[in-house]
Amino acid sequence: MVCLAVILPGLIANSAQTKEAMLDGIVRAMAEKEPEWQGGKVHSMPGTPDPDRPQGTVHDFEWKRKDRTATLARLHIFYGDSKEDAVRMLDWSQMMLSINESEPLENIGERAYQYAKNGNSWLTFRKGNVFAQVNVSLVDLRTADKAALHMLDLTVEARETAKRFAQHVANQI
């Protein structure tokens, strides 16, 4: 009994430190590996006490390319209370993104999907109790010519950028 009283508070403190270390690691990894992008953490929102929704906290990040005004990358990290919460978030995201022309991806987290079109890409994945969504927009779709020949190149670039960002995040989890 005495051992649990001593060990348990340490485990709780370590899990909180692990979450903060992971979030700080994401910002550091992006700064080191993607120097042409600037930004970082925007805000955090605790989950709602709704028993029908996964429990955890959402952390939002945003980066912009220094050399392109329309280029933006957003990262949403859901840090779940359990692995099941992250599984539910990934399942929910796939259902909500009803486009569902997304393709499964290998080598990013434990389960991942990606979709890219018109110079934009989103990628969702889960690893442990963390769910992440990476959105990369290389063009402003309100003003872009979707039929332009260079749009295919921008779509490929958006897809590859989202994969790189997701891999940086997965490496921090």
C-alpha positions in Angstrom: 0.0 0.0 0.0 2.8 2.5 0.9 4.5 1.8 -2.4 1.4 2.7 -4.4 1.0 5.9 -2.4 4.5 6.9 -3.4 4.5 5.6 -7.0 1.1 6.7 -8.1 1.6 10.5 -7.7 4.8 10.1 -9.7 3.1 8.3 -12.5 0.4 10.9 -12.7 3.0 13.7 -12.8 5.0 11.9 -15.4 1.9 11.5 -17.7 1.3 15.2 -17.5 5.0 15.9 -18.2 4.9 13.5 -21.1 1.9 15.3 -22.7 3.6 18.7 -22.3 6.9 17.3 -23.5 5.2 15.8 -26.6 3.6 19.2 -27.4 6.8 21.1 -26.9 8.6 18.4 -29.0 6.2 19.0 -31.9 7.0 22.7 -32.0 10.7 22.0 -31.7 10.7 19.3 -34.4 8.8 21.6 -36.8 11.3 24.5 -36.1 14.3 22.2 -36.7 13.0 20.2 -39.7 10.7 22.7 -41.4 12.7 26.0 -41.2 10.7 27.6 -44.1 7.6 27.4 -41.9 6.9 29.6 -38.9 4.3 29.3 -36.2 3.4 27.0 -33.4 0.8 26.3 -30.8 -2.3 28.5 -31.1 -4.5 27.2 -28.2 -5.8 24.2 -26.2 -9.4 23.3 -25.4 -10.4 20.7 -22.7 -13.0 18.2 -23.8 -16.6 18.3 -22.7 -17.9 16.1 -19.9 -20.2 14.3 -22.4 -20.1 10.5 -21.9 -20.9 10.0 -25.6 -17.8 11.9 -26.8 -14.2 10.9 -26.5 -12.5 12.5 -23.4 -9.3 14.5 -23.8 -7.9 17.9 -24.8 -7.5 19.3 -28.3 -4.4 21.3 -29.0 -4.3 23.5 -32.1 -1.2 24.6 -34.0 -0.7 26.7 -37.1 2.3 27.3 -39.4 2.7 29.5 -42.5 5.2 29.3 -45.2 7.5 32.3 -45.0 7.6 32.6 -48.8 4.0 32.1 -49.7 1.0 34.1 -48.5 -1.7 31.5 -49.3 0.2 28.5 -47.7 -1.0 27.3 -44.4 -0.6 24.2 -42.3 -2.9 23.4 -39.3 -2.4 20.7 -36.8 -5.1 19.5 -34.4 -3.9 17.1 -31.7 -6.4 15.3 -29.5 -4.7 14.0 -26.4 -7.2 11.3 -25.2 -7.6 10.0 -21.7 -7.3 6.5 -23.3 -6.4 4.7 -26.5 -10.1 4.1 -27.0 -10.8 7.8 -27.0 -8.2 8.3 -29.8 -9.7 5.3 -31.7 -13.2 6.9 -31.4 -11.8 10.3 -32.6 -10.3 8.8 -35.7 -13.5 6.9 -36.5 -15.5 10.0 -35.9 -13.2 12.1 -38.2 -13.6 9.5 -41.0 -17.3 9.7 -40.6 -17.5 13.5 -40.5 -15.1 13.9 -43.5 -17.8 12.2 -45.5 -15.8 12.8 -48.8 -14.2 9.6 -47.8 -12.1 9.2 -50.9 -9.4 9.1 -48.4 -6.7 6.5 -48.7 -5.2 4.4 -45.9 -1.5 5.2 -45.2 1.3 3.0 -43.9 4.1 4.0 -41.6 2.4 6.9 -39.8 1.0 6.0 -36.4 -1.1 2.9 -35.9 -3.8 3.9 -38.4 -3.8 6.8 -40.9 -5.7 8.2 -43.8 -5.0 10.9 -46.3 -6.9 12.9 -48.9 -5.5 15.5 -51.4 -7.1 17.6 -54.1 -6.8 21.1 -55.6 -3.6 22.0 -53.8 -4.9 21.0 -50.4 -4.4 17.9 -48.3 -5.6 16.5 -45.0 -4.1 13.6 -43.1 -5.5 12.0 -40.0 -3.8 9.4 -37.8 -3.8 7.8 -34.4 -1.0 6.6 -32.2 -1.6 5.4 -28.7 -4.0 7.8 -27.0 -3.3 10.6 -29.5 -5.3 11.5 -32.6 -3.9 14.0 -35.0 -5.2 15.8 -38.1 -2.9 17.7 -40.4 -4.4 20.1 -42.9 -2.1 21.7 -45.6 -3.5 24.4 -47.9 -1.1 25.6 -50.6 -3.8 27.6 -52.4 -6.8 29.7 -51.4 -9.7 27.7 -53.0 -11.9 30.8 -53.0 -9.6 32.4 -55.7 -7.8 29.4 -57.2 -8.4 28.1 -60.7 -9.0 24.5 -60.0 -8.5 23.5 -63.6 -5.1 25.1 -63.9 -2.3 22.7 -65.0 -0.1 23.5 -62.0 -2.8 22.4 -59.6 -1.7 18.8 -59.8 1.8 19.8 -58.8 0.4 21.8 -55.9 -1.7 18.8 -54.8 1.3 16.5 -54.8 3.3 19.1 -52.8 0.4 19.5 -50.3 0.2 15.7 -49.9 3.9 15.3 -49.3 4.0 18.3 -46.9 1.1 16.8 -44.8 3.0 13.4 -44.7 6.2 15.1 -43.5 4.3 17.1 -40.8 2.5 14.0 -39.7 5.7 12.0 -39.4 7.3 14.8 -37.3 4.3 14.6 -35.0 4.2 10.8 -34.8 7.9 10.8 -33.9 7.1 12.9 -30.8 4.4 10.7 -29.5 
